Amino acid sequence: MAAEIVNPQEELAEDAIDPAFALHRGGKMAVQATVPVRDTADLSLAYTPGVAKVCTAIAEQPELVDDYTWKSQVVAVVTDGSAVLGLGDIGPEASLPVMEGKAILFKQFGGVDAVPIALDTKDADEIVETVVRLAPSFGGVNLEDISAPRCFEIEERLKERLNIPVFHDDQHGTAIVTLAALRNAARLTGRALGDLRAVISGAGAAGVAIAKILVEAGIGDVTVCDRKGIVSAARDDLNDVKRELAGFTNKAGRSGSLEDAMAGADVFIGVSGGTVPEPAVATMAEGAFVFAMANPNPEIHPDVARKYAAVVATGRSDYPNQINNVLAFPGVFAGALQVRATSITEGMKLAAAEALAAVVADELSAEKVIPSPFDERVGPAVTAAVAAAARAEGVARR
């Protein structure tokens, strides 16, 4: 008997009963006009001949593009689909639902318009050249879900060539929110960042950025671990990024495994996946903090972490203290665009973390060291802090 032929469209229709498919049908966003085109008079202003006056003015004074187009209010969300959420290298088309999601979060939580751009190349040179050529249309570039170590090179090269903010959210958004939660965990337990020794599991994009911002913020010491153990200057198998990392972390010169690093540590930060054995968690210092952020399966299950830690955070929305990038990137870009910043500096990131922490500084508990993404105070607080820092650091154009 011949096998039954299944129509893929029928399968998709059946799958659409799933609420996730139902929500995504047709995409999650659209372009909407901000001015009416009701009659000939409106048309002549919005398009020809009226538009020619504006084009001519911009040609004569290029800086007017920020006032008379959407450029200063819109961000390009750029990916190559090589490191999408926990799905890995799924390609540009399959990445689009995530990029659309990012764009609507920009609008919902920061009032910033964003356009998904999925590139059909993983070549760093091609990505850089493509984004540089697209840049005249945008006020900022949010790099998203690009695998390490290429993401570091791509961001640095774009920052050198563009005079608009370039921000790799997987790095810096994660770092900002992690620092904010850590500041409040320290406040809650009567400690300063300088009193803490942290261990980061994962030396990819997020791990490197978290290490950098913690050092900038004055952490006592931080040790980063990859699959082979502690990243230290004594190792001869490090790439350029990890060699640089070894140069400003691990002041105590530790070597060995992740478990070795965790003994006596005050903070565990997981951005790697995998599972940390409970006996290793038990060796941490009294009153430790566990931020196990792998999704959907934290490196240390919250039930295990709570046995030994004073504060537990994850990347999941169904547990307290969710380390969620949406707390950072909308406000960071809103603040940068507000003052037409030429870049996003370390000072702006630190200001964002401090402002985010301050939102709930008077409401702290073991289950509330970071605000909810739906706390309406978050966006305005981060936006204002980033804008002020941009002016203080001399990168604001207004």
Secondary structure as UniProt FT lines:
FT   HELIX           8..15
FT   TURN            16..17
FT   HELIX           19..24
FT   TURN            25..26
FT   HELIX           40..46
FT   TURN            48..49
FT   HELIX           50..60
FT   HELIX           62..64
FT   HELIX           65..68
FT   HELIX           71..73
FT   STRAND          74..79
FT   TURN            85..87
FT   HELIX           92..110
FT   STRAND          113..118
FT   HELIX           124..134
FT   HELIX           135..137
FT   STRAND          140..143
FT   TURN            148..149
FT   HELIX           150..161
FT   STRAND          166..168
FT   HELIX           169..188
FT   TURN            189..190
FT   HELIX           193..195
FT   STRAND          197..201
FT   HELIX           205..217
FT   STRAND          221..226
FT   TURN            227..228
FT   STRAND          229..230
FT   TURN            233..234
FT   HELIX           240..248
FT   TURN            251..252
FT   HELIX           258..262
FT   TURN            263..264
FT   STRAND          267..270
FT   HELIX           278..282
FT   TURN            286..287
FT   STRAND          288..292
FT   HELIX           302..308
FT   STRAND          309..314
FT   TURN            317..318
FT   HELIX           325..327
FT   HELIX           329..338
FT   TURN            339..340
FT   HELIX           346..359
FT   TURN            360..362
FT   TURN            366..367
FT   TURN            373..374
FT   TURN            376..377
FT   HELIX           378..392
FT   TURN            393..394
//
